[in-house]
Amino acid sequence: MARVCQVTGKKPLKGHYVSHSNVKTNRRFLPNLQTKRFFFAEEDRWISLKVSADAIRTINKKGLATVVKELRAKGTKI
């Protein structure tokens, strides 16, 4: 499961490099992923998640406990 955000599910997108002569060659737009450790106070332990910058903002807004509960409901092992 490389280059996929565990919270938002963001994956690489496909696009084109476009030269001056308008020749198009394939490229990938990679998500801004960070491996981040969060302290999960409810279980008194640290958890590591591979998350995008957008997902870090989501965790700050909703709270880590809510996000972990949603991930476990989807079947992700944390």
N, C-alpha and C positions, 0 to 999 in steps of 0.2 A: 504494500500500500504506500508506495513512494509518491512524494509530491502531492498529497491529498490532505486537506485540512480535516482534522478529526471532528471539529465542531460544525463548520459550515459546509463541508464537503466540496470546497473549491478545488478544481483540478486545472492542469495546464490547458490553455486554449490554443487553437491553431490559427495562424494568419500568414501574412506574406511580408517578406522584405520587398520593397519596391525601389528599383534603381532609377537613376536619372533617365534612362532610356525606357522606363516603364516595364522592365522585365521583372516578373514576379517569381521569387523562390520561397519555398516554405520555411517557416520559423515557428517557434513555440513561445507563447506568453506564459511565463511561470508565475504561480501565485507567490505572494510574499510570506513564506512559511518560516516560522521560528519554532525551535524546540524549547519549550518553556516549562519550568517547574512551578507548580502552585501548591500552597499549603492548604490541604483539605481539613479544616478544623473539626468537622463532624466525625471524621474517622481518625483524627490526630496523626496524619501522615502526609508526606509529600507525594504528589502525582506529577508525572511528566506527560505533556501533551504536545503533539505537533500541530500548531495552530497558525492561522493567518493573522495578520495585524488586525483585520476586521473582527476576527473571532476574539482577540484579546479585548477589544472594546466591548463586544457582546458580553463577555465574562464580567467585565467591570460593571456593566449596566444591570444585568440580570442577577449576578452573583454566581459563584462557583458551584454551590450546592444545587441550584436550579439547573445549570448546564449539565452537571454530572448526572442528575436524575433523568434528564432528557436523553443523554447518551446511553445510559443503561436501559432505558425503555426501548431504544433502537436496537439494542443487543451488543453494543460495543463494550468490550472488557476493559475495565479501568481498575 
